Amino acid sequence: MKKQALNDMRPSAVLREPCSQWILTWYSLPGQTMSERSERRSNRTKSILSELQRTGSVSINDLCQRFDASVATIRRDLQQLEEQGLLRRTHGGAVSIEPLFYEAFRKDAAFVDLVGRYPEEKRRIGQAAAELVQQGNSIALTPGTTTTEVIRCLRHLGGIKVVTNTVNVAMELSKRKDIEVFVTGGYLRGDWFSLVGPTAVESLQQAFVDIAFLGADGIDASAGLTCHSPDEAAVNRVMVAHAKKRVAVVDHSKFGVIADWKMCGVEDCSLIITDKGVSREIMVPYTARGIEIRRV
């Protein structure tokens, strides 16, 4: 009896069924189809990227508990995301990728101050803005720290087109094979890696997008969205004119500020995404113009 039972467990007995069917049966969890497993994995990876965007790092142990998954499963997820250029694995977890492109600016006091100003608020604004984008959309982004956060929050979404005159946005997306990136020509303006001038303007005049995400140095109900550079303002005005929907992404410190050059009027924007530092009193003149303000 025992000898016969052992013989029945030999590979030759197991593999009487077609090999592919045996592998599928061995790999499957009870009650789960392949599409259900694929959906669960997709949901896990989206959550991992969202947590990375929020905190900057994740641990394997925490992810195992959160998703009720094995260490091997979470490691496979992290490996896949690293291969896609979306994170960097570490001992026991993973961290967000900081592009080497920024290395030369790490000791630049003005740059560090700009990046470190209201980082949590900008991440929340970026996340809320990214949720507006759907697969198949084309989007444009003006230069800036907040619009960069919008791009970083799109790490879970492919099948989109990005139009930008910002070098750092192109670098952030350089490993994404599932996103088409169009970068204008032009002169490089060093303050925030933007390409400006007649070539940039002419390039953007050929492009039409579904959504333009607009950062600004200042936003005022009467003066509109403004910036410090006339060259950037000229390029940004073309983005505004060629977008079906315009979304301003600005933190609370920009309200009531009027910079030197106008990009567009506030009435050109259907939505303003900002943080909770904006009081309801400040919102009144904008909502009176029919503009939606979303505080996150």
N, C-alpha and C positions, 0 to 999 in steps of 0.2 A: 504493500500500500504506500509506504513512504517513498520507495524507489519510483513508483509510478507518478506520485505527486511531484517529485523533483523533476522527473522527465517532462512533465507538463509545463514547468516553468522555464524550460530551456528556450533560448531565442528563436530556435526553429519553430517551436510551437506557438510562440507569441506572434511571430511574423507570418503566420499563415494568411492573415488579412493583408491587404495592400499596405506597403510601408508608410505612405503618406497618411493613410487613415489611422495607423497605429500611432504615429507621431502626434497627430492632432488630438487623439484621445488622451495620450499621455500628458500633453501640454495643457489641455483645457481644465478649467476648474468646474466642479459640478454646477449645472444650472446656468452656465455662462456661454453665450455665443461669442464668436470672434469679434463681431461688431460691438458687443457690450464691453468686451475687454479693451478694445481700441478706444471706446468712448471714455472708459474709466481712466485709461492712461493719459488721454488728451486732457481730461479734467485735472488730473494730478499735475501735469507739466504746466498748465496754465496757472494753477494755484502756487506752484513753486516759483514761477517767474514773478507773480504778483507779490509774493512774500519777499523775494529778493529786492524787488523795486521799493518795497516799503521799509525794509530793515537793512538791506545790504548783504545779509548772509543767512544761510540756513544750515541746520545740522541733520544728519541722517537719522539720528535717534528721534528727534522731534517729528520729522516727516513720517517715519514709520508709525508713530503713535497717532498722528493726525489722520493718516489715510488707512490705518489698520493694514499696513503692507509690510512685506518682509524687507530685510536689509538688502538682499539681492535685487529685489524689484526697484527699490529707490535708487540703488547704485546704477542700475541700467538706465533709469530715467535721467539721472544726472549726467551719465556718460553721453547719452543721446543729445542732451541740451548743450553740453560742452562741444561736441562735434559740430553742432550748428552755430557755434560761436556766440551762445547766449549766456554763458556763465563760465566760471573757472572753478574746477573741483579742488578741494583742499582735503587735508586729513580730517575725516569725520563729517564732511559737508561740502559746501560750495559758497562762493562769493560772487558778487556782481563784477562784471568786467569793467575795468577802467582803461580806456584806450590809451595806448602808448603815445598817441598823438598829443596828449596833454602833458607829457613828461617835461617838455621844455618850458612849461609855464608854471610848474609847481612852486618855484621860488619867486614868482612875480606877484608882489603884494596886491596890486590892483586886481589881477585875475583871481587870486585866491579869495579876496574880499567879495568879488562879484559872485563867484560860485557858492560861497558860504552864506550868502544872504537869503534867509528864509527857505532853507532847503526842503524842510518837511512840507511847508505850504506848497512849494512848487511841485513836489512829487504828487501831492493830492490833486492839484490842478491838472498836471500831466495825465494822471490816471483817468480823471473824469473826461478830459478831452479825448483821450484814446478810445474811450468807450463809444464815442460817436462814429468811429470809423468801422466800416463793414468791408468784408472781402469784396474785391472788385472796384473799390473806390480809388480815386486819384486825389492826392492831397498835396498842398503846398505849405511851407513853413517859413516864416521870417526868422532871421538870426536871433539868438538869445538863449538864456539859461532855461527859461520856462518851456520854450518850444523844444529844446533838447530833451526835456523830461517827457514831452509828448511822444517823441520818437522812442525813447527807452521803454515806455509803457506799451508800445506796439509789438513787443518781442514775441507775443503769442499769436500774432495775426500775420498771415501771409497773403499772397494774391492781391497786393495793392501796388499802386504806383506813387512814388514820392518825387515831387519837383522842388528843388531847393537851390538857393544861391549861397548855401552855407557849407563850408568845407568840412566842419566837424560832424555835421549830420551825415554826409557821405561816408566819412570814416566810421561812424557808429554802425552804418548799415553795410559796410564793405563785405562782410561774410554772409549776408543774407541772400541766398540764391532764389528765395521765393518772393522777393520784393524787387520791383524795377525802380531804379533810381536815376533821375535825370538831373544833372548838375549844370547850371549855367556857366558860361565863361565870364570874363570880366577881370577887373583889378582886385587883388586881395587886400581887404581892409582888416588890419590886425586886431582891432579891439575885440571882435568876436567872430573871426574867421569868415567874414562875409565877402562875397564877390559882388562888385558894384561897377557902375559905369555903363556906357552905351551898349557894350556887348551883352551884359547881363540883362539889360532892359529889352534888347531886341530878342534874346532867347526866350524870355518869359512872354513876350507878345505872341509867340507861337503856341503857347500852352494854355489849356483850359482845364480846370480841376473842379472836383465836387466840393471840397472843403479847403479853405485857407485858414490856418491857425496863425493868429497875429499876436506877436509879442510887441511890447512898446515900452519906451522910457517914461511915458506919461499918458494918462487918460483923463479927460475932462469932458463933462457933458456938453459944454459949448465948443471947446477947441478941438475935441475929437482925440484920436490916437496920434501921438507925436513921438519923434525920436530926435537924437542929437545930430545925426548926419544927413545932409541934403541928398547925398548919393543913395543912402539906404532908403530914405523916404521915397525917392523916385522909383526904385526897384519894387518896394513894397506896394506902391500905388498900382502897379501893373498886376501884382498878385491879387489885390482886392478886386480890380476890374474884371479879372478873368476867372473868378471863383463863383460857383453857384451859391455857396453858403460861406459866411465869414464868421469866425469864432475868435473873439479876443481872449487871450490867456494871460492874465496879469495878476500879480499879487497885490495885497491891500496897499502897499507903500506907493504904488503908482497912481492911485486915485487923487485927483486934485492937482496933479503935476502937469505942467505944460512945458514940454521940451521945445527945441528950436524949430523943428520942421514937421509939418502935418502929413500924416500917412492917409488918413481917411476920417470921416465923421463917425461918431458913435452910432448914428442911424444906419450906417452901412453894415453894421454887425447885427445879426439876429440873436446872438447869444454872447454873454460875457461870463467867463468862468474865473472865479477868484476864490479867495479863502475867507474864513469866518471873521477875519480882522476888519472886514468892510461892514460898517454899521448900516442899519436899515435907513437911517436918515440920509446917508451918502447915496443909497440906491434910488431914492425917490426921483431925481431928475432923469434917471435912465429908464426906469420902469414907466415914467410918464410919457416917454417917447415910444413905448411899446417894445422895449428891449428886455429880453429875459436875462436875469442875473442869477447865476447858480453859485452858491457859496459852498465850498467843500472843506 
